[in-house]
Amino acid sequence: MANLTYSTAGESHGQALIALIEGFPAGVQVNLALMNAELSRRQGGYGRGGRMKIEKDTANILTGIRNRLTIGSPIAIQLENKDFRIDQAPPVNRPRPGHADLAGSIKWLTTDCRETLERASARETAARVAAGSLTRSLLNEFGITVAAYVVAIAGIKADVDQSADLSKIAKERDANEAYCPDDLAAVKMIAAIRKAKEDKDTLGGIIEVQVQGHPPGLGSCMRWQDKIDGRLMQAVASIQAIKAVEIGMGFQVASNPGSKVHDPIDFDRSKRDTPSLGFTRRSNRAGGIEGGMTNAQPIILRAAMKPISTLLQGMDSTNLESKAPERSDYERSDVCAVPAASVVVENVVAFEIARAFLEKFSGDTLTEVRAAYDSFLKAARALGS
């Protein structure tokens, strides 16, 4: 079986976005409603711009599916762009600070930033959500859940119980437009976003994502390329406007002694039949990952998103043709996309967990994957007995 991979294609104002997924096993029933719900969530959240009033993202699965079941062949998913006007869109000669405009224009030897920004746009993340949400159909078969939520916007911090069941956290998150499980913090976040819009400014924030129900041993310490923490951080850091990623205690590990960083190991025989195999921890400072592998504790990862680079007020820039100082161009954009980005974070993490899961429990069909998974758990439970 080939490794699970995906790639995306398409421009912000092109005809469509495409996600191509390869290496997905046959026999998995695709939850199209879940995929479309995730695509809809990505378009929502307080602080979104006018583009989201135009688009209505739904997954059009072109290949790899028969009667809602995967058949083992590459899966192509199309997302139509209703705002299809790439050939008519005006040139952009005044690069926006913080965006790909200037670096891309120099890289591809053009004074028109349009040719870079069309692909660099966060519109591309819709295709990533499509790919990640597809893998949720596989993860759900094994009781693996993933949920991301907003924990801070513009310095306003949420109070979230990390030990709560993910379904409870997701329900609280979905109760407001900030996608934050803390209602009181959500009200303050929304007010801050509203104020930023009045000031023609933008805001960033912090997203937290959790994975629960997965087995130990996903990832590997044998090759640096296979370490699950590095893979998760790369997947999340590649999302537009994400500037920092941490797992577990993150940067706090640098200012604490080892006794307050590592998680003591216990054994609870009553939990031997769970994915943790009975090994429990009194804390989860490692964020569920040790030595590049999952340890069956919840994976906890946070991502910092910078404020959107396109400001209504503009910023000082330089015209690439005349080299004269001018204010930057404006492309229709968001005031705050942190809630929307949390959906992207959730689904790129889901894809990476599914990829690591299929590497360990490989098979051309869901039946073979399940057999490999059950065999591993049986052998692991027998260790030392």
C-alpha positions as CSV (number, residue, x, y, z in Angstrom):
1,M,0.0,0.0,0.0
2,A,1.3,3.5,-0.9
3,N,1.8,6.1,1.8
4,L,-1.2,8.4,2.4
5,T,-0.5,11.7,0.8
6,Y,-2.4,14.7,-0.5
7,S,-1.7,17.7,-2.7
8,T,-3.8,20.7,-3.6
9,A,-4.2,22.8,-6.8
10,G,-6.0,26.0,-7.7
11,E,-6.0,29.8,-7.3
12,S,-8.0,32.1,-5.2
13,H,-10.0,33.4,-8.1
14,G,-9.5,30.5,-10.5
15,Q,-12.1,28.1,-11.7
16,A,-11.8,25.6,-8.8
17,L,-9.7,24.2,-6.0
18,I,-8.6,20.5,-6.1
19,A,-7.5,18.2,-3.4
20,L,-5.9,14.9,-4.6
21,I,-5.6,12.2,-1.9
22,E,-3.5,9.0,-2.6
23,G,-2.9,5.9,-0.5
24,F,-6.4,5.8,1.1
25,P,-7.5,2.3,1.8
26,A,-10.6,0.8,0.1
27,G,-13.8,0.0,2.0
28,V,-14.1,3.2,4.0
29,Q,-17.6,4.7,4.0
30,V,-17.2,8.5,3.3
31,N,-19.1,10.8,5.5
32,L,-19.9,13.5,3.0
33,A,-22.1,15.4,5.5
34,L,-19.1,15.7,7.9
35,M,-16.9,17.0,5.0
36,N,-19.3,19.6,4.0
37,A,-19.9,20.7,7.6
38,E,-16.1,21.2,8.1
39,L,-16.0,23.2,4.8
40,S,-18.9,25.3,6.0
41,R,-17.2,25.9,9.4
42,R,-14.1,27.1,7.7
43,Q,-16.1,29.7,5.9
44,G,-17.7,30.9,9.2
45,G,-16.4,32.5,12.4
46,Y,-16.6,36.1,13.4
47,G,-14.3,38.4,11.5
48,R,-14.6,36.9,8.1
49,G,-14.7,39.1,5.0
50,G,-17.0,39.5,2.0
51,R,-15.6,36.6,0.0
52,M,-17.3,34.1,2.3
53,K,-20.7,35.6,1.4
54,I,-20.0,34.7,-2.2
55,E,-18.6,31.1,-1.9
56,K,-20.6,28.1,-0.7
57,D,-18.0,25.3,-0.4
58,T,-19.3,21.8,-0.9
59,A,-17.1,18.7,-1.8
60,N,-17.6,17.4,-5.3
61,I,-15.8,14.0,-5.2
62,L,-14.7,13.2,-8.7
63,T,-12.8,10.0,-8.4
64,G,-12.0,7.1,-6.0
65,I,-15.5,6.6,-4.6
66,R,-18.2,4.1,-5.5
67,N,-21.5,4.1,-3.7
68,R,-19.9,6.2,-0.9
69,L,-17.2,3.7,-0.3
70,T,-13.5,4.3,-1.1
71,I,-12.1,1.9,-3.7
72,G,-8.4,2.3,-3.2
73,S,-7.7,4.6,-6.2
74,P,-6.7,8.3,-5.9
75,I,-9.5,10.5,-4.6
76,A,-10.0,13.9,-6.3
77,I,-12.2,16.5,-4.6
78,Q,-13.3,19.6,-6.4
79,L,-14.4,22.9,-4.8
80,E,-15.9,25.3,-7.2
81,N,-15.0,29.0,-7.0
82,K,-18.1,31.1,-7.6
83,D,-15.8,34.2,-7.7
84,F,-14.0,32.9,-10.8
85,R,-12.4,36.0,-12.4
86,I,-8.6,35.4,-12.4
87,D,-8.2,36.6,-16.0
88,Q,-10.1,39.8,-15.3
89,A,-8.6,40.5,-11.8
90,P,-6.5,43.8,-11.9
91,P,-2.7,43.7,-11.5
92,V,-1.3,44.4,-8.1
93,N,1.9,46.4,-8.2
94,R,2.1,47.6,-4.5
95,P,3.0,44.6,-2.4
96,R,1.3,44.1,1.0
97,P,3.8,43.8,3.9
98,G,3.5,40.4,5.6
99,H,2.2,38.7,2.5
100,A,3.9,36.6,-0.2
101,D,3.6,39.5,-2.6
102,L,7.1,41.0,-2.7
103,A,9.1,37.7,-2.3
104,G,7.0,36.0,-4.9
105,S,7.2,38.8,-7.4
106,I,11.0,38.7,-7.2
107,K,11.1,34.9,-7.2
108,W,9.0,34.7,-10.4
109,L,10.4,37.8,-12.0
110,T,7.3,39.9,-12.3
111,T,6.0,43.3,-11.1
112,D,2.5,41.9,-10.8
113,C,1.9,40.5,-7.3
114,R,-1.4,38.9,-8.6
115,E,0.5,35.9,-10.0
116,T,1.8,35.1,-6.5
117,L,-1.1,36.1,-4.3
118,E,-3.6,34.0,-6.2
119,R,-1.9,30.8,-5.0
120,A,-0.6,32.1,-1.7
121,S,-4.1,33.1,-0.7
122,A,-5.6,31.3,2.3
123,R,-8.4,30.3,-0.1
124,E,-6.2,27.3,-0.7
125,T,-6.9,26.0,2.8
126,A,-10.4,24.9,1.7
127,A,-8.8,22.1,-0.3
128,R,-6.8,21.1,2.8
129,V,-9.9,21.0,4.9
130,A,-11.5,18.7,2.2
131,A,-8.5,16.3,2.4
132,G,-8.4,16.3,6.2
133,S,-12.1,15.9,6.7
134,L,-12.0,12.9,4.3
135,T,-9.6,11.1,6.7
136,R,-12.0,11.7,9.6
137,S,-14.2,8.9,8.1
138,L,-11.2,6.5,8.7
139,L,-10.3,7.9,12.1
140,N,-13.9,7.6,13.3
141,E,-13.7,3.8,12.5
142,F,-11.1,3.5,15.3
143,G,-12.6,6.0,17.8
144,I,-9.9,8.6,17.2
145,T,-11.3,12.2,17.6
146,V,-9.8,15.5,16.7
147,A,-11.0,19.0,17.7
148,A,-9.5,22.5,17.5
149,Y,-10.7,25.6,19.1
150,V,-9.7,29.2,19.8
151,V,-7.9,29.9,23.1
152,A,-6.8,33.5,22.5
153,I,-7.5,36.5,20.3
154,A,-5.6,39.8,20.7
155,G,-4.4,38.8,24.1
156,I,-7.9,37.8,25.4
157,K,-7.4,34.3,26.8
158,A,-10.0,31.5,27.2
159,D,-10.3,29.2,30.2
160,V,-10.5,25.7,28.7
161,D,-10.6,22.4,30.6
162,Q,-8.1,20.3,28.6
163,S,-9.2,17.1,30.4
164,A,-12.8,17.4,29.2
165,D,-14.2,15.0,26.6
166,L,-13.6,16.4,23.1
167,S,-17.2,16.2,22.1
168,K,-18.1,18.5,25.1
169,I,-15.4,21.0,24.1
170,A,-16.6,20.9,20.5
171,K,-20.2,21.5,21.5
172,E,-19.1,24.5,23.6
173,R,-16.9,25.8,20.8
174,D,-19.7,25.6,18.2
175,A,-22.0,27.7,20.4
176,N,-20.4,31.0,19.4
177,E,-18.8,32.7,16.4
178,A,-15.4,32.9,18.0
179,Y,-15.2,29.1,18.0
180,C,-14.1,29.3,21.6
181,P,-15.3,26.9,24.3
182,D,-15.3,29.7,26.9
183,D,-18.4,31.8,26.3
184,L,-17.3,34.8,28.4
185,A,-14.0,35.0,26.6
186,A,-15.8,34.6,23.2
187,V,-17.9,37.7,23.9
188,K,-14.7,39.8,24.6
189,M,-13.0,38.3,21.5
190,I,-15.9,39.3,19.2
191,A,-15.9,42.8,20.7
192,A,-12.2,43.1,20.0
193,I,-12.7,42.0,16.4
194,R,-15.5,44.5,15.9
195,K,-13.3,47.3,17.2
196,A,-10.4,46.2,14.9
197,K,-12.8,46.4,11.9
198,E,-13.7,50.0,12.9
199,D,-10.0,50.8,13.1
200,K,-9.4,49.2,9.7
201,D,-7.0,46.9,11.4
202,T,-6.6,43.1,11.8
203,L,-6.1,40.7,14.7
204,G,-4.4,37.3,15.3
205,G,-4.6,34.7,18.1
206,I,-3.9,31.2,19.3
207,I,-5.5,28.0,18.3
208,E,-5.4,24.7,20.4
209,V,-6.0,21.3,18.9
210,Q,-6.4,18.0,20.7
211,V,-6.4,14.4,19.5
212,Q,-7.9,11.7,21.7
213,G,-8.5,7.9,21.3
214,H,-5.3,7.1,19.3
215,P,-2.9,4.3,20.2
216,P,0.7,4.6,21.4
217,G,3.5,4.3,18.8
218,L,2.3,6.5,16.0
219,G,5.4,8.1,14.4
220,S,8.9,6.8,15.0
221,C,12.3,7.7,16.6
222,M,14.2,5.7,14.0
223,R,14.3,8.4,11.4
224,W,14.0,12.1,12.1
225,Q,11.6,12.5,9.1
226,D,9.1,10.1,10.9
227,K,8.9,11.9,14.2
228,I,5.2,12.7,14.7
229,D,5.8,15.9,16.6
230,G,7.9,17.3,13.7
231,R,5.3,16.2,11.2
232,L,2.5,17.8,13.1
233,M,4.4,21.0,13.5
234,Q,5.3,21.2,9.9
235,A,1.7,20.5,8.8
236,V,0.3,23.2,11.0
237,A,3.1,25.8,10.4
238,S,2.5,25.5,6.7
239,I,-1.0,27.0,7.1
240,Q,-1.1,30.6,5.9
241,A,-0.4,33.2,8.7
242,I,0.7,30.6,11.3
243,K,4.0,31.8,12.8
244,A,4.6,29.5,15.8
245,V,3.7,26.0,16.9
246,E,4.2,24.3,20.3
247,I,3.2,20.9,21.8
248,G,2.3,20.3,25.4
249,M,4.1,22.8,27.6
250,G,5.8,24.2,24.6
251,F,8.2,27.1,25.4
252,Q,7.5,26.7,29.1
253,V,9.8,23.6,29.2
254,A,12.8,25.9,28.9
255,S,12.1,27.7,32.2
256,N,11.1,24.8,34.4
257,P,13.2,22.0,36.0
258,G,12.8,18.4,34.7
259,S,10.7,17.4,37.7
260,K,8.1,19.9,36.6
261,V,8.3,19.0,32.9
262,H,8.1,15.2,32.6
263,D,5.0,13.1,33.3
264,P,5.3,10.2,35.8
265,I,4.1,6.8,34.5
266,D,1.5,4.7,36.3
267,F,-0.3,1.5,35.4
268,D,-4.1,1.0,35.8
269,R,-5.1,-2.6,35.1
270,S,-8.7,-1.6,34.6
271,K,-7.7,0.5,31.6
272,R,-5.7,-2.3,29.9
273,D,-8.4,-2.7,27.2
274,T,-8.2,0.9,26.2
275,P,-5.8,2.3,23.5
276,S,-3.5,3.4,26.4
277,L,-3.0,-0.3,27.3
278,G,-3.4,0.7,31.0
279,F,-0.4,3.1,31.1
280,T,-1.6,6.4,32.7
281,R,0.0,9.7,33.5
282,R,-0.5,12.1,36.4
283,S,0.0,15.0,34.0
284,N,0.3,15.6,30.2
285,R,3.0,18.2,30.0
286,A,4.5,16.3,27.0
287,G,1.3,16.9,25.0
288,G,0.9,13.2,24.3
289,I,4.2,12.8,22.4
290,E,7.6,11.5,23.6
291,G,10.6,10.6,21.5
292,G,8.7,11.4,18.3
293,M,5.9,8.9,19.0
294,T,2.5,9.1,20.5
295,N,2.2,7.8,24.1
296,A,-1.6,7.4,24.0
297,Q,-2.2,10.5,26.1
298,P,-4.2,13.3,24.4
299,I,-2.1,15.1,21.8
300,I,-2.2,18.9,22.6
301,L,-0.8,21.3,20.1
302,R,-1.1,25.1,19.9
303,A,-0.6,27.4,16.9
304,A,-0.1,31.2,16.9
305,M,-1.7,33.0,14.0
306,K,-0.5,36.5,13.0
307,P,-3.0,39.2,12.1
308,I,-4.0,39.1,8.4
309,S,-1.6,40.9,6.1
310,T,-4.2,42.8,4.2
311,L,-5.3,46.0,6.1
312,L,-8.1,48.2,5.0
313,Q,-6.0,51.2,6.0
314,G,-3.0,49.9,4.0
315,M,0.6,50.0,5.0
316,D,3.7,51.8,3.6
317,S,5.0,50.0,0.6
318,T,6.8,50.6,-2.7
319,N,5.4,50.4,-6.3
320,L,7.3,47.6,-8.0
321,E,7.1,49.4,-11.4
322,S,7.9,53.0,-10.5
323,K,9.8,52.2,-7.2
324,A,8.0,55.2,-5.7
325,P,6.7,55.0,-2.1
326,E,3.0,54.2,-2.0
327,R,0.4,52.6,0.3
328,S,-0.1,48.9,-0.3
329,D,-2.8,47.5,-2.4
330,Y,-6.0,46.1,-0.9
331,E,-7.5,42.7,-1.7
332,R,-10.8,41.8,-0.2
333,S,-9.9,40.0,3.1
334,D,-10.8,39.2,6.7
335,V,-10.4,41.3,9.9
336,C,-9.7,38.1,11.9
337,A,-9.5,34.6,10.5
338,V,-8.4,32.8,13.7
339,P,-11.7,31.0,14.1
340,A,-11.6,29.9,10.5
341,A,-8.0,28.9,10.8
342,S,-8.9,26.6,13.7
343,V,-10.9,24.5,11.3
344,V,-7.9,24.2,9.0
345,V,-5.6,23.3,11.9
346,E,-8.0,20.6,13.0
347,N,-8.2,19.0,9.6
348,V,-4.5,19.1,8.7
349,V,-3.8,17.5,12.1
350,A,-6.4,14.8,11.3
351,F,-4.7,14.1,8.0
352,E,-1.3,13.7,9.6
353,I,-2.7,11.4,12.4
354,A,-4.4,9.3,9.7
355,R,-1.1,9.1,7.7
356,A,0.9,7.9,10.7
357,F,-1.9,5.5,11.6
358,L,-1.8,3.9,8.2
359,E,1.9,3.7,8.2
360,K,1.8,1.6,11.4
361,F,-1.4,-0.4,10.5
362,S,-1.1,-0.6,6.7
363,G,-3.4,-2.4,4.4
364,D,-5.1,-2.0,1.0
365,T,-8.5,-2.3,2.6
366,L,-10.2,-1.2,5.9
367,T,-10.5,-4.9,6.8
368,E,-6.7,-5.3,6.6
369,V,-6.1,-2.1,8.6
370,R,-8.5,-3.2,11.3
371,A,-6.8,-6.6,11.5
372,A,-3.4,-5.0,11.9
373,Y,-4.7,-2.6,14.5
374,D,-6.3,-5.4,16.6
375,S,-3.3,-7.6,16.3
376,F,-1.0,-4.9,17.6
377,L,-3.2,-4.1,20.6
378,K,-3.4,-7.8,21.4
379,A,0.4,-8.2,21.3
380,A,1.0,-5.0,23.2
381,R,-1.4,-6.0,26.0
382,A,0.4,-9.4,26.3
383,L,3.8,-7.6,27.1
384,G,5.1,-8.7,30.5
385,S,2.2,-10.9,31.3
